[in-house]
Amino acid sequence: MELLGRYLDRSNSISSVMTQDGIKEENLRDDLKYYFMSPCEKYRARRHIPWKLGVQILKIIMITTQLVLFGLNNQLVVSYKEENTMALKHLFLKDYSGVDEDDYSVAVYTQHDVHDSLSYVLDQYSQLGRISVGPISYAEDEDREPLPIVICKEYYSRGSVEPSNEVYDISAQLETECLSLAPKAANQWKTHNSSFFELDFYRLVDIKVTFQLNGINLQTVRLRELPDCYAFYITITFDNQCHSGKVKIFLDMDSVSSACRDWKISGTAQKNTHYLLVFDGFVILVCVTSAVLCTRSIVLAVRLLQRFSRFLHENYNRKVCEDDQGEFLNGWYVLVIVSDLLAIVGSILKMEIQAKSLTSYDVCSIFLGTSTLMVWVGVIRYLGYFQKYNVLILTMKAAFPKVLRFCCCAGMIYLGYTFCGWIVLGPYHEKFEGLSLVAECLFSLVNGDDMFTTFAQLKDKNTLVWLFSRAYLYSFISLFIYMVLSLFIALITDAYETIKNYQKDGFPLTDLQKFLREQKDYSAAEEGSQTDVNVRQSAFCCCRRAPENDDVILIS
């Protein structure tokens, strides 16, 4: 009897341990199945409201609305600056046609034209208030006195040139001499400072005329927003560095916006600004909520990965493979968190701009635009729960590593052609004048754009360069269009066919998928037909739908 009692006790203890292990395994399997369910399946299974999905939908609507509102305002700012630049060129540049030639606005070729153009700038500046149709005026200092216009000429300190005898004597040291004129006295330069404007053109490098104007962007009033005040820093350059007989005239303008010091406006502009600030604050709150929920999901995934790793190690002495680890470490959540952080920073900058504390429109637009891009890309995750869309997503995921390696190899060839085209064809072809221009030109050729124009624009002035350009362009177009692009398409097509075959015949099973199917053999990953394997539903799952072929495909 004593032996029988010991045997029964031992049997009960063993069965108790086995029962506890079985319960832990079932709990782990149920938790994993629930984690990899879609939001709708989770709701049907446990009646948990998909807060994360709702927050993402709300965030998409709000961030897109915020982007549109900011984009409309930014367009007004950019158009105001561009139109002011065009207006100032017409005001201060004599004989300006309205279209810049290459990178300069106007070119003059005689000494008389240089003096006339410089005189025109000073005369126009002295009578700015009478001729300008825009709300601009002279900038003032702290004592409310108009800031002067400054003319600086840079020239070689010493030199003599005799082209007929092929003799020159030039000192490489540059000297700068400046003259300041009050706005209303600028038209008197001929009588008071005539010696300053006596120019030795063979020594002259450039002349720079700088002045500052103030303006107000009143067009935002009709959008019920407070107008911005602008400070325009204008530099007009007479460039004679080449000493080629052609003096190029540039007009560059830098603008800085700020809140006006004293203003009064009737209507709802200020009230509308307050509404926008409240809306931006709500966007920040939604983004913080989204980031917290996604961080919580990542923490949960890490804990599940640790539990599953412990289970494999204790029961089968195996480690979790990289594919299974990738299922837990969901890149979509990281994308959402990054987009939330960018949206928060962009919203804060937008609030500062609305409050007239900052003027970084470009920086704010980069943050808001990038966050909106990532938010809309994140929608692909939810489309992956549908089988037809899932094929495309799995194809992109499978082809991406191969495409990335292929682009690295093709990029080496592309860079070689870029440098070669720049050094050889740059002096003779406008599309090859800079490295960025060469890269853009070659990319357009790969896509079949402007082929004939690229060939035709290189004139037959240098026979050797012309022959090289033909060999260069023909070899590049043939190599990239007929070989590189074909291989690129073949990589994607191969990945698509592989995914289609997997969906028809069954995906290779990983340890995680075997565990979810309750298969006990984890010795090797094997292929199995999904139509022949019945995935047992969890005891708590209330999903009433027929199992589909992609029930066990894990969307990462």
C-alpha positions in Angstrom: 0.0 0.0 0.0 2.8 2.3 0.8 4.5 1.7 -2.6 1.1 2.2 -4.3 0.6 5.5 -2.5 4.1 6.8 -3.5 3.4 5.8 -7.1 0.1 7.6 -7.1 1.6 10.7 -5.5 4.4 10.7 -8.1 1.9 10.3 -10.9 -0.2 13.1 -9.6 2.8 15.4 -9.3 3.9 14.6 -12.9 0.4 15.0 -14.3 0.1 18.3 -12.3 3.4 19.6 -13.9 2.3 18.5 -17.3 -1.1 20.1 -16.8 0.6 23.4 -15.7 3.0 23.3 -18.7 0.0 22.6 -21.0 -1.9 25.5 -19.6 1.1 27.8 -20.0 1.5 26.6 -23.6 -2.1 27.2 -24.4 -2.0 30.6 -22.8 1.0 31.5 -24.8 -0.6 30.2 -28.0 -3.8 32.2 -27.3 -1.9 35.4 -26.6 0.1 35.0 -29.8 -3.0 34.4 -31.9 -4.7 37.4 -30.4 -1.6 39.6 -30.9 -1.5 38.8 -34.6 -5.2 39.2 -35.2 -6.6 42.2 -37.2 -8.4 44.9 -35.2 -11.8 43.6 -36.3 -10.9 40.0 -35.3 -9.7 41.3 -31.9 -13.0 43.0 -31.4 -15.0 39.9 -32.3 -12.7 37.8 -30.1 -12.7 39.8 -26.9 -14.9 42.8 -27.6 -12.0 45.1 -27.2 -12.6 48.4 -29.0 -9.7 49.0 -31.5 -8.5 52.3 -30.0 -5.3 52.2 -31.8 -7.0 51.9 -35.2 -9.4 54.7 -34.3 -6.6 57.0 -33.2 -4.8 56.3 -36.5 -7.8 57.2 -38.5 -8.4 60.4 -36.5 -4.7 61.3 -36.8 -4.8 60.9 -40.6 -7.7 63.2 -40.9 -6.3 65.8 -38.5 -2.7 65.8 -39.8 -3.9 66.0 -43.4 -6.2 68.9 -42.5 -3.4 70.6 -40.7 -1.0 70.2 -43.6 -3.5 71.6 -46.1 -4.1 74.7 -43.9 -0.4 75.3 -43.4 0.3 74.6 -47.1 -2.2 77.3 -48.2 -0.6 79.8 -45.9 2.9 78.8 -46.9 2.0 79.2 -50.6 0.9 82.8 -49.9 4.2 83.5 -48.1 6.3 82.0 -51.0 4.3 83.8 -53.7 4.7 87.1 -51.7 8.4 86.7 -51.6 8.7 85.7 -55.3 6.5 88.5 -56.5 8.5 91.0 -54.4 11.7 89.8 -55.9 10.3 90.2 -59.4 9.0 93.7 -58.5 12.3 94.8 -57.1 14.1 93.6 -60.2 11.8 95.6 -62.4 12.3 98.6 -60.0 16.1 98.7 -59.7 17.5 96.9 -62.8 17.5 98.9 -66.0 16.1 97.2 -69.1 15.1 94.1 -67.1 13.1 91.9 -69.4 11.3 89.9 -66.8 13.3 86.7 -67.4 16.7 85.9 -66.0 19.4 84.8 -68.4 21.0 81.7 -66.9 21.8 82.7 -63.4 22.0 86.5 -63.8 19.3 89.1 -64.3 20.8 91.6 -66.8 24.1 91.8 -68.6 25.8 95.0 -69.9 28.7 95.3 -72.3 29.9 98.9 -72.3 31.3 101.3 -69.7 28.4 103.7 -70.4 25.9 100.9 -69.7 27.5 100.1 -66.4 27.4 103.7 -65.2 23.8 104.1 -66.4 22.7 100.9 -64.6 24.3 102.0 -61.4 22.8 105.5 -61.7 19.4 103.9 -62.4 19.6 101.9 -59.1 20.4 105.0 -57.0 17.8 107.2 -58.7 15.1 104.5 -58.3 16.0 104.0 -54.7 15.8 107.8 -53.9 12.2 108.0 -55.2 11.0 104.6 -54.0 8.0 105.9 -52.1 6.6 107.6 -55.3 7.1 104.8 -57.8 6.4 101.6 -55.9 2.8 100.2 -55.9 3.5 97.8 -53.0 3.5 98.5 -49.2 7.3 98.8 -48.9 9.4 101.5 -47.5 12.9 102.3 -46.2 14.1 100.4 -43.1 14.8 102.6 -40.1 17.2 102.3 -37.2 16.5 102.6 -33.5 16.3 106.4 -33.8 13.7 106.1 -36.6 16.2 107.4 -39.2 16.2 105.7 -42.6 19.1 103.2 -43.1 21.5 104.3 -45.8 22.2 102.6 -49.1 25.8 101.2 -49.2 27.9 100.9 -52.4 31.1 98.9 -52.2 33.5 98.3 -55.1 36.2 95.6 -55.0 39.2 95.9 -57.2 42.9 94.8 -57.5 45.0 97.1 -55.5 47.5 97.8 -58.3 47.6 96.8 -61.9 48.3 97.8 -65.5 47.2 95.8 -68.6 48.4 96.2 -72.2 46.6 93.5 -74.3 48.2 94.7 -77.5 51.7 94.1 -76.2 50.6 91.0 -74.2 51.9 92.7 -71.0 50.2 92.9 -67.6 51.2 93.8 -64.1 48.6 92.8 -61.5 48.6 92.6 -57.7 46.5 89.7 -56.5 45.6 91.6 -53.3 42.0 92.9 -53.3 40.9 96.2 -51.8 37.3 97.3 -51.0 36.1 100.8 -50.8 32.5 101.7 -49.7 30.2 104.7 -49.7 27.0 105.2 -47.8 24.3 107.5 -49.0 21.0 108.5 -47.3 17.9 107.5 -49.2 16.9 111.0 -50.2 20.4 112.0 -51.0 21.1 109.0 -53.3 20.2 111.0 -56.4 22.9 113.5 -55.6 25.8 111.0 -56.0 26.9 112.6 -59.3 27.7 116.0 -57.7 29.0 115.0 -54.3 30.8 111.7 -54.9 31.7 111.6 -58.5 35.3 110.5 -57.9 34.1 107.3 -56.2 32.4 106.3 -59.3 35.4 106.7 -61.6 36.0 103.0 -62.3 39.1 101.3 -63.7 37.4 98.4 -65.3 40.6 96.4 -65.8 41.1 96.4 -62.0 37.4 96.3 -61.1 36.2 92.9 -59.7 32.7 93.8 -58.7 30.4 96.4 -57.3 27.8 95.6 -54.6 24.9 97.8 -53.8 23.1 96.8 -50.5 20.1 98.3 -48.8 17.2 97.2 -46.6 13.5 97.7 -47.1 10.5 96.8 -45.0 7.1 95.5 -46.2 3.8 94.0 -44.9 2.1 91.0 -46.4 -1.5 92.2 -46.5 -2.9 89.3 -48.5 -3.3 87.1 -45.4 -6.1 89.4 -44.2 -8.6 87.9 -46.6 -7.8 84.5 -45.1 -8.6 86.0 -41.6 -5.0 85.7 -40.5 -2.7 88.4 -39.0 -0.4 89.9 -41.7 3.4 89.5 -41.3 6.0 92.2 -41.4 9.0 91.6 -43.6 12.5 92.9 -43.7 14.1 92.7 -47.2 17.9 92.6 -47.5 18.7 93.4 -51.1 22.1 93.1 -52.8 22.7 94.2 -56.3 26.0 92.9 -57.7 27.8 94.1 -60.8 30.0 91.1 -61.5 33.2 91.7 -63.5 35.3 88.8 -62.2 35.8 87.2 -65.6 36.9 90.5 -67.2 35.5 89.1 -70.4 33.8 92.3 -71.5 30.5 91.1 -70.1 29.3 92.5 -66.7 26.6 90.4 -65.1 24.1 92.1 -62.8 22.5 90.1 -60.1 19.7 91.0 -57.6 19.6 88.8 -54.6 17.0 89.2 -51.8 16.9 87.7 -48.3 13.7 88.2 -46.4 12.9 87.8 -42.7 9.4 87.9 -41.4 8.4 88.9 -37.9 5.4 90.1 -35.9 4.5 93.7 -36.5 5.3 96.0 -33.6 2.1 98.0 -33.6 -1.0 96.8 -35.4 -4.8 97.1 -35.3 -7.2 95.0 -37.4 -10.9 94.7 -37.3 -12.6 91.4 -38.0 -12.0 87.9 -37.0 -8.3 87.4 -37.9 -7.1 87.2 -34.4 -9.9 84.9 -33.3 -9.2 82.6 -36.2 -5.6 82.4 -35.2 -6.7 81.2 -31.7 -8.8 78.5 -33.2 -5.9 77.3 -35.2 -3.7 77.2 -32.1 -6.3 75.1 -30.3 -6.5 72.7 -33.3 -2.8 72.3 -33.4 -2.8 71.5 -29.7 -5.4 68.8 -30.2 -3.2 67.4 -33.0 -0.3 67.2 -30.6 -2.5 65.4 -28.1 -3.7 62.8 -30.7 -0.1 62.2 -31.8 1.1 61.7 -28.2 -1.8 59.2 -27.7 -0.8 57.3 -30.9 2.8 57.2 -29.9 1.9 55.8 -26.4 -0.3 53.1 -27.8 2.3 52.0 -30.4 5.0 52.0 -27.7 2.7 49.8 -25.6 2.3 47.4 -28.5 6.1 47.2 -29.0 6.6 46.5 -25.3 3.9 43.8 -25.5 5.5 42.3 -28.6 8.9 42.2 -26.8 7.4 40.4 -23.8 5.6 37.9 -26.1 8.9 37.3 -27.9 10.7 36.6 -24.6 7.9 34.2 -23.6 8.1 32.4 -26.9 11.9 32.3 -26.9 11.8 30.8 -23.3 9.3 28.2 -24.5 11.4 27.0 -27.4 14.5 26.9 -25.3 13.0 25.0 -22.4 11.0 22.5 -24.5 13.0 22.1 -27.7 16.4 23.7 -26.9 16.0 26.1 -29.9 16.4 29.8 -30.6 13.9 32.0 -32.3 14.8 32.4 -36.0 15.3 35.8 -37.6 12.0 35.6 -39.5 10.0 35.0 -36.4 11.8 37.8 -34.6 10.9 40.1 -37.4 7.2 39.2 -36.9 7.4 40.5 -33.3 9.6 43.5 -34.0 6.9 45.3 -36.1 8.5 48.1 -38.2 5.1 49.7 -38.8 4.9 50.7 -35.1 8.3 52.3 -35.4 7.2 54.2 -38.5 4.1 55.4 -36.7 6.1 56.6 -33.7 8.6 58.5 -35.9 5.7 60.1 -37.8 4.1 61.1 -34.4 7.3 62.7 -33.2 7.8 64.6 -36.5 4.1 65.7 -36.4 4.5 66.9 -32.8 7.6 69.0 -33.6 6.0 70.3 -36.8 2.9 71.3 -34.9 4.9 73.1 -32.2 6.7 75.0 -34.9 3.4 75.8 -36.6 2.0 77.2 -33.4 5.1 79.4 -33.0 4.7 80.7 -36.5 1.0 81.4 -35.9 1.9 83.2 -32.7 4.6 85.2 -34.8 7.4 83.9 -32.6 9.1 82.0 -35.4 9.4 82.4 -39.2 10.8 78.9 -40.1 8.2 78.1 -42.7 10.6 75.7 -44.6 11.6 73.8 -41.5 8.0 73.4 -40.4 6.9 72.3 -43.8 9.6 69.6 -43.9 8.4 68.2 -40.5 4.7 68.3 -41.4 5.2 67.0 -44.9 7.4 64.1 -43.8 5.0 63.1 -41.0 2.0 63.2 -43.3 3.9 61.0 -45.8 4.7 58.4 -43.1 1.1 58.5 -41.8 -0.3 57.7 -45.2 2.3 55.0 -45.8 1.3 53.4 -42.5 -2.2 52.8 -43.9 -0.6 50.0 -45.9 -0.4 48.0 -42.7 -4.2 47.8 -42.5 -4.6 47.0 -46.2 -2.4 44.0 -45.6 -5.2 42.3 -43.7 -7.0 41.9 -47.1 -5.6 39.0 -49.2 -5.6 40.8 -52.5 -3.7 43.8 -51.1 -1.5 41.5 -49.1 0.0 40.0 -52.2 1.4 43.4 -53.2 2.7 44.2 -49.8 4.4 40.9 -49.4 5.9 41.4 -52.9 7.3 44.7 -51.9 8.7 43.2 -48.6 10.3 40.3 -50.4 11.8 42.3 -53.3 13.1 45.2 -51.2 16.4 43.6 -50.0 17.3 42.4 -53.5 16.3 45.8 -55.1 18.4 47.6 -52.5 21.5 45.5 -53.3 20.9 45.9 -57.0 20.6 49.7 -56.7 23.9 49.8 -54.8 25.7 48.0 -57.7 23.9 50.1 -60.4 24.6 53.3 -58.4 28.4 52.7 -58.8 28.0 52.7 -62.6 25.7 55.7 -62.4 28.2 57.7 -60.4 30.9 56.9 -62.8 28.9 58.2 -65.7 28.0 61.3 -63.6 31.5 62.3 -62.9 32.7 61.5 -66.4 29.9 63.6 -68.0 30.5 66.5 -65.7 34.2 66.8 -66.4 34.1 66.2 -70.2 30.7 67.7 -71.3 30.3 70.3 -68.6 32.0 73.2 -70.5 30.0 72.5 -73.6 26.5 71.4 -72.5 24.2 73.3 -70.1 22.8 70.0 -68.7 26.2 68.9 -67.6 27.4 72.1 -65.9 27.1 70.7 -62.3 27.1 67.3 -60.7 23.5 67.7 -59.6 22.5 68.7 -63.1 24.3 65.7 -64.6 22.6 63.3 -62.2 19.2 64.8 -63.0 19.9 64.7 -66.8 21.0 61.1 -66.7 18.0 60.1 -64.6 15.7 61.8 -67.1 17.4 59.8 -69.9 16.8 56.6 -68.0 13.1 57.4 -68.0 13.2 58.3 -71.7 12.8 62.0 -71.3 14.5 64.8 -73.4 16.7 62.3 -75.4 16.7 64.2 -78.6 17.2 67.6 -76.9 20.1 66.3 -74.9 21.8 65.1 -78.1 20.9 68.2 -80.1 22.1 70.8 -77.5 25.7 69.8 -77.8 26.9 71.8 -80.8 29.6 70.5 -83.2 32.2 73.0 -82.0 34.8 70.5 -80.9 34.9 67.3 -83.0 36.6 65.2 -80.3 34.1 66.2 -77.6 31.2 65.7 -80.0 32.3 62.2 -80.8 32.9 61.4 -77.1 29.4 62.7 -76.2 27.8 60.4 -78.8 29.6 57.3 -77.4 28.9 58.5 -73.8 25.2 59.0 -74.3 24.6 55.9 -76.5 26.4 53.6 -74.1 24.6 55.0 -71.0 21.1 54.8 -72.6 21.7 51.3 -73.9 23.2 50.1 -70.7 20.6 51.5 -68.3 17.4 51.2 -70.4 18.0 47.8 -71.9 19.9 46.1 -69.2 19.7 47.8 -65.8 16.0 48.5 -66.0 15.2 45.1 -67.3 17.1 43.5 -64.4 15.3 45.8 -62.0 11.9 44.8 -63.3 12.9 41.1 -63.3 13.8 41.2 -59.6 10.3 42.5 -58.7 8.6 40.1 -61.1 10.5 37.2 -59.6 9.4 38.2 -56.1 5.8 38.6 -57.2 5.7 35.1 -58.8 7.3 33.6 -55.7 4.6 35.1 -53.5 1.9 33.9 -55.8 3.2 30.4 -55.8 3.5 30.5 -52.0 -0.1 31.6 -51.7 -1.1 28.7 -54.0 1.0 25.9 -52.6 1.7 27.1 -49.1 4.3 29.3 -47.4 7.3 27.8 -45.7 6.4 27.4 -42.1 8.5 28.9 -39.4 8.6 27.8 -35.7 6.1 30.5 -34.8 3.6 29.4 -37.4 4.0 25.7 -36.4 3.4 26.7 -32.8 0.2 28.5 -33.7 -0.9 25.4 -35.7 -0.1 23.2 -32.7 2.6 21.3 -34.6 5.1 19.6 -32.3 8.0 19.1 -34.7 10.3 22.2 -34.7 13.3 20.4 -36.2 13.2 22.2 -39.5 11.1 24.7 -41.4 9.0 22.9 -43.9 6.5 23.8 -46.6 2.9 22.9 -46.0 -0.3 23.6 -47.9 -2.4 26.1 -46.0 -5.6 24.6 -47.4 -4.8 21.2 -45.8 -4.0 22.6 -42.3 -6.9 23.5 -40.0 -5.8 26.2 -37.7 -7.6 25.6 -34.3 -9.4 28.7 -33.1 -8.7 29.8 -29.5 -11.1 28.9 -26.8 -12.0 32.5 -26.2 -12.2 33.5 -29.9 -15.8 34.4 -31.0 -14.9 35.0 -34.7 -17.6 33.6 -36.8 -16.1 33.3 -40.2 -14.7 30.5 -42.3 -10.9 30.1 -42.2 -9.2 31.7 -45.2 -6.1 30.7 -46.9 -4.2 33.5 -45.4 -5.3 33.1 -41.8 -1.8 32.1 -40.7 0.1 34.7 -42.7 1.7 37.1 -40.2 1.7 40.7 -41.3 4.7 42.5 -39.9 
